[in-house]
């Protein structure tokens, strides 16, 4: 015969207690109520021990943001006492800044007794302020300035859009792990474009990306701006990236031979030699790099249409603008051609150079 439960007199099952009394003495979980949820009114981050937990809002609506905030605070406050407990959270009532929840925990308080449910009413009180990151942004805080310039030319609006998109993408990617991953200001000026960046490390990461992608010259300088609370000196970094005069699609001289830039990236430049009709790849360490000179921009490219092509005879092509007809040798074409096909060429000092297929360049530029 089983010993009686020392609390209610029923048959004891575990540690001198019956199932019900054991469950009452050993709850599945614990949570305080009411709970105060401190959220940033600008970015919706939630204050947690040690700082603020960020939320990537994206396409969330206000209700979804509130649900995510509640999830964060409950993760901090709920204590589970046994393994295998499942939780169901239902919204009972919602006011302006107060949400009432019913939490149902299901599980076993001991492996030898049946599973049971426990209900906990929880009140969440919302309070709003400004997180550290938004406070710094509002105060115009920045650790670095990333300046982008170009050699002997202006940076185009299209280039600036590409730069800003990349800066935005890298900032968003770093946002959760770096409290200073933000851009305080973008200065689009006659010299180029400047980004005022909260995190020095983020600024350097972005500069690394652009330096490699565009084979840019890089300079850094540091300015003393004060001291922190411990007396350590604080510096502000300015990173200057100077892009080459040419970009993808433009024409350059390499060893005094006309060429077209096909690709730039990972500190490499791929070009097409218009005389030798071949592709080559070089980087700033290559001896040919020092021979590079700007020849013409992509806008100097001309469009032609093949008029006649008879085997063994020169190919007749017509300029799409002035309708002048020119004859060129069939050997300068890299692929089979036919009447009516559109091609491109570059006229330099009365010498016409037939260009390689421009499809990829047109896709990149558009």
C-alpha positions in Angstrom: 0.0 0.0 0.0 1.4 3.5 -1.0 2.2 5.9 1.7 -0.2 8.9 1.9 0.7 12.3 0.5 1.8 14.4 3.5 -0.1 17.4 2.3 -3.5 16.0 1.2 -3.6 12.4 2.3 -3.9 10.9 -1.2 -1.6 8.2 -2.4 1.9 9.5 -2.7 3.8 9.1 -6.0 6.9 11.2 -5.8 8.8 12.4 -2.8 5.9 11.8 -0.4 3.5 13.8 -2.6 0.6 12.9 -4.9 0.5 14.0 -8.5 -1.5 17.2 -7.9 0.5 18.3 -4.9 3.8 17.6 -6.6 2.7 19.7 -9.6 1.7 22.5 -7.2 5.0 22.4 -5.4 7.0 22.1 -8.6 5.6 24.5 -11.2 6.7 24.2 -14.8 7.7 27.8 -15.1 7.8 31.2 -13.4 7.2 34.6 -14.8 6.6 38.0 -13.0 3.7 40.3 -13.6 3.3 43.1 -14.5 6.4 43.4 -16.8 7.6 46.7 -18.0 8.8 46.7 -21.6 11.1 49.6 -22.5 11.3 50.1 -26.3 13.0 52.7 -28.5 10.3 54.8 -30.1 12.5 55.3 -33.2 13.9 51.8 -34.1 11.7 49.6 -31.8 14.8 48.1 -30.0 14.0 46.5 -26.6 16.0 47.3 -23.5 17.5 44.1 -22.0 20.1 43.6 -19.3 23.4 44.9 -20.7 22.0 47.0 -23.4 19.4 47.1 -26.2 18.2 44.2 -28.4 17.6 45.3 -31.9 14.8 44.3 -34.2 15.1 44.2 -37.9 11.7 45.6 -38.7 11.8 45.2 -42.5 8.1 44.9 -43.7 6.6 44.3 -40.2 3.5 46.2 -39.3 3.0 47.7 -35.8 1.3 44.6 -34.4 4.1 42.3 -35.6 6.7 44.7 -34.1 4.8 44.6 -30.7 4.6 40.8 -30.9 8.4 40.6 -31.5 9.1 43.0 -28.6 6.9 41.0 -26.3 8.7 37.8 -27.4 12.1 39.4 -26.5 11.0 40.5 -23.0 9.4 37.1 -22.2 12.5 35.3 -23.3 14.3 37.4 -20.7 11.7 37.0 -17.9 10.4 33.4 -18.2 12.1 30.7 -16.2 11.5 27.1 -17.2 12.1 24.5 -14.4 11.9 21.3 -16.5 12.7 20.2 -20.0 10.2 19.6 -22.7 7.8 22.4 -21.7 5.7 23.8 -24.5 4.3 27.3 -24.3 1.2 28.8 -25.9 0.7 32.6 -25.6 -2.7 34.2 -26.2 -3.6 37.9 -26.2 -6.5 38.4 -23.8 -6.9 42.1 -24.0 -5.0 45.0 -25.5 -5.1 48.7 -24.5 -3.1 51.6 -25.6 0.1 50.8 -23.8 -0.9 47.7 -21.9 -1.3 44.1 -23.2 -2.8 41.3 -21.1 -1.6 37.8 -22.0 -2.6 34.3 -20.9 0.4 31.9 -21.0 -0.3 28.2 -21.0 2.6 25.9 -20.1 2.3 22.2 -20.9 4.6 19.5 -19.6 5.7 17.2 -16.8 6.9 18.4 -13.5 8.4 14.9 -13.0 9.0 12.1 -15.5 6.9 9.6 -13.5 3.7 11.6 -13.4 1.3 12.7 -16.2 1.7 15.9 -18.2 -0.5 18.8 -17.2 -1.3 22.4 -18.1 -0.6 25.6 -16.1 -1.9 29.0 -16.9 -0.3 32.3 -16.1 -1.8 35.7 -16.6 0.8 38.3 -17.6 0.5 42.0 -18.0 2.9 43.8 -20.3 3.3 47.6 -19.8 5.0 49.5 -22.7 7.3 52.4 -22.0 9.1 54.3 -24.8 12.3 56.2 -24.9 15.5 56.4 -27.1 18.1 53.7 -27.4 21.8 54.4 -27.3 22.2 54.0 -31.1 19.3 56.3 -32.0 20.6 58.8 -29.4 24.0 58.9 -31.0 22.4 59.2 -34.5 20.2 62.1 -33.4 23.2 63.8 -31.9 25.2 63.5 -35.1 27.7 61.1 -33.8 30.2 59.6 -36.2 33.6 58.0 -35.9 34.7 58.0 -39.6 34.2 59.9 -42.8 34.4 57.8 -46.0 35.2 60.1 -48.9 34.9 58.8 -52.5 36.5 60.8 -55.3 37.6 60.1 -58.9 40.8 61.0 -60.7 40.3 63.8 -63.3 36.6 63.3 -63.6 33.3 63.7 -61.7 31.6 60.8 -60.1 28.4 60.1 -62.0 24.9 60.0 -60.4 24.6 56.3 -61.3 27.9 55.6 -59.5 26.7 57.4 -56.4 23.5 55.4 -56.4 25.5 52.2 -56.6 27.8 53.3 -53.7 25.0 54.4 -51.5 23.1 51.1 -52.1 26.3 49.2 -51.1 26.8 51.3 -48.0 23.2 50.8 -47.0 23.4 47.0 -47.5 26.6 46.6 -45.5 25.3 48.9 -42.7 22.1 46.8 -42.4 24.1 43.6 -42.4 26.2 45.0 -39.5 23.3 46.6 -37.6 22.6 43.8 -35.2 26.2 43.2 -34.1 27.4 46.8 -34.0 25.6 49.5 -32.0 27.3 52.1 -34.1 26.4 50.7 -37.5 24.6 53.7 -38.9 25.2 56.5 -41.3 24.7 59.9 -39.8 24.9 61.9 -43.0 25.5 61.6 -46.7 27.1 64.7 -48.3 26.7 64.7 -52.1 29.1 67.5 -53.2 30.9 68.7 -56.3 34.0 66.7 -55.3 32.3 63.4 -54.9 30.3 61.8 -52.1 31.0 61.6 -48.3 29.5 59.2 -45.8 29.6 60.0 -42.1 29.6 56.6 -40.4 29.0 55.9 -36.7 31.4 52.8 -36.6 35.0 53.1 -37.6 35.1 49.3 -38.2 32.1 49.5 -40.5 33.7 52.4 -42.4 36.9 50.4 -42.9 34.9 47.3 -44.1 33.1 49.4 -46.6 36.3 51.0 -47.8 37.9 47.6 -48.2 35.1 46.5 -50.4 35.2 49.6 -52.6 39.0 49.6 -52.8 39.0 46.1 -54.1 36.0 46.4 -56.4 37.1 49.7 -58.0 40.9 49.3 -57.7 40.9 52.7 -55.9 43.8 54.5 -54.2 43.4 54.7 -50.5 44.5 57.2 -47.9 43.7 57.4 -44.2 44.3 60.1 -41.6 43.3 60.5 -38.0 42.2 63.5 -36.0 42.2 63.8 -32.2 38.7 64.7 -31.1 39.0 64.2 -27.3 39.2 61.6 -24.6 36.9 59.0 -23.2 36.0 58.6 -19.5 39.2 56.6 -18.8 41.4 59.3 -20.4 42.0 57.3 -23.5 42.4 59.5 -26.6 39.7 59.3 -29.2 40.4 59.8 -32.9 38.1 60.4 -35.9 39.2 58.6 -39.1 38.9 60.0 -42.6 39.3 57.5 -45.4 39.8 58.8 -48.9 39.2 56.5 -51.8 40.2 57.9 -55.2 38.7 55.9 -58.1 40.6 55.6 -61.4 39.5 57.9 -64.2 38.1 54.9 -66.1 35.3 52.5 -65.2 33.8 49.4 -66.8 33.2 49.9 -70.6 35.6 52.8 -70.9 38.7 52.7 -73.2 42.3 52.8 -72.0 45.8 52.4 -73.4 47.8 49.5 -72.0 51.4 49.5 -73.2 50.2 52.2 -75.7 47.6 49.7 -77.2 43.9 50.7 -77.2 41.8 48.4 -75.0 38.4 48.3 -73.4 37.7 47.7 -69.7 35.5 44.6 -69.4 35.5 44.0 -65.6 36.9 45.4 -62.3 36.8 43.6 -59.0 38.9 41.8 -56.3 41.7 44.2 -57.1 41.9 43.0 -60.7 41.2 44.7 -64.0 40.1 42.7 -67.1 40.5 44.4 -70.5 40.2 43.6 -74.1 43.1 44.5 -76.4 41.5 46.0 -79.6 44.6 45.3 -81.7 45.5 41.8 -80.5 41.9 40.9 -80.1 42.4 39.1 -76.7 41.4 39.5 -73.1 44.0 40.0 -70.3 43.8 40.5 -66.5 46.2 42.6 -64.5 46.4 44.2 -61.0 48.3 47.1 -59.6 51.3 44.9 -58.9 51.7 44.1 -62.6 54.3 46.1 -64.5 51.7 46.8 -67.2 49.6 48.6 -64.7 51.9 51.7 -64.7 51.4 52.0 -68.5 47.6 52.5 -68.2 46.3 55.8 -69.7 42.8 56.9 -70.1 41.7 56.9 -73.8 38.0 57.6 -74.1 34.8 57.1 -72.2 32.1 54.5 -73.2 30.0 57.4 -74.6 32.5 57.5 -77.5 31.4 54.0 -78.6 29.6 54.0 -82.0 26.9 51.6 -83.2 27.1 50.1 -86.7 25.0 47.7 -88.8 26.4 45.1 -91.0 25.3 45.9 -94.6 26.9 43.2 -96.7 29.1 40.2 -95.8 30.5 38.2 -98.7 33.0 35.4 -98.0 36.5 36.4 -98.9 35.7 40.1 -99.2 35.7 43.1 -96.7 32.6 43.5 -94.6 30.6 46.7 -95.2 29.2 48.4 -92.1 27.1 51.5 -91.8 27.3 54.1 -89.0 23.9 54.2 -87.3 24.2 58.0 -86.7 25.5 59.5 -89.9 24.9 56.5 -92.2 28.5 56.5 -93.5 29.5 53.1 -94.9 32.9 51.7 -94.0 34.7 48.5 -95.1 36.6 46.4 -92.5 38.3 43.1 -92.7 36.3 40.0 -91.6 39.2 38.9 -89.5 38.6 41.6 -86.9 35.3 40.0 -85.8 35.4 37.6 -83.0 32.3 35.6 -84.1 30.2 34.9 -87.1 28.3 37.9 -88.5 25.5 38.4 -90.9 23.8 41.3 -92.7 21.6 43.3 -90.4 23.5 42.5 -87.3 24.3 45.5 -85.0 27.9 45.8 -83.8 30.0 48.5 -82.0 33.2 50.2 -82.8 35.6 52.9 -81.5 37.0 55.5 -83.9 40.4 56.9 -82.7 42.4 59.2 -84.9 40.6 57.9 -88.0 41.3 54.3 -87.1 38.2 52.2 -86.5 38.5 49.4 -83.9 35.7 46.8 -83.8 34.6 46.1 -80.2 33.9 42.7 -78.6 30.3 41.8 -77.8 28.9 44.6 -75.6 26.0 42.7 -74.0 27.5 42.3 -70.5 28.8 45.9 -70.5 25.3 47.2 -71.4 23.7 45.1 -68.6 26.2 46.4 -66.0 25.7 50.0 -67.1 22.0 49.8 -67.3 
